[in-house]
Each structure stands twice: as C-alpha cells, then as structure tokens.
Amino acid sequence: MIEELEDRWTLGLRGTQVLTVAQESHPSACIVTLAGGVDLTVNGSVHLTRGPVAAPGAAPIQQLNELVGTTVLSAVAFKSGVLRIVFSAGQHMNIRGDKPEVTVRIRKSGEFDYSYKGGVGAMKVVGPSAP
C-alpha cells in the first residue's frame, strides 16, 4: 500500500522480489521487473552501491544484474525526483532527478503509476487504494 507524505511516497514494495534486470547502453536505460506486476524503468543514470550512497566507504556496484533474486526492503519516491530503493543483499539504488534528461516510471499493476520527468514527480493511484 502506498503512503503519501509531504515530500515523498513510500511505495509499499517491501518483500517484493527482483525477477529481471535489463540494461541498454544507448540511450542509457535500465528496466527492473519485480514480482507482483511491478516494473521500474529509468532513462538516465542509476547509482547502485553496497550501503547508502552517502555513507563513508560505500562501494559502487557496476552490474545491476546483481539485484536479481534479492527482495526490496524499502522503496521511496520523493516528489523532488529522487528515488531510493534498498535491497536485501545490502544494495542501495539511488536515482537523482536533477538532470532534465532523467525519467523514471514505476508501475504496479492495479495499484499505482509513479513517474518523474522534467523536475516533477507524480503519482497516480489506481484500483482499491485510489481516493
């Protein structure tokens, strides 16, 4: 279930398993498919680290396919365009929406559709959770 706060949405993806990860180099894109009908598509740079990105000693991870088989511990989409997802094996995915070319879309079939483009994060809640 999605929870909206003043500056963010918690996406209610805790315990959802990563099924596949696909990367395209031109244009730079990443598509992550999770169980339960969840798709995450990012056009632009994705920062994947072992540990929080701002923590001293956070190690960058080059291969996003390392996420396959892990589960989501936390997923937060900020209205500013930042997306932060923490996975069960200690990986932290951070996407910063501070560049106009970065776009993000997270869809959970029958529940929500989050998008970020051009400085604006938007959430469309559908199904039983819709207002």
Secondary structure, DSSP 8 states (H G I E B T S, - for coil): --EE-SSEEE---TT-BEEEEEEEETTEEEEEEETTTEEEEEES--EEEES-TTSTT-EE---GGGGTT-BEEEEEEETTS-EEEEETTSEEEEE---STT-EEEEEETTTEEEEEETTEEEEEE-GGG--
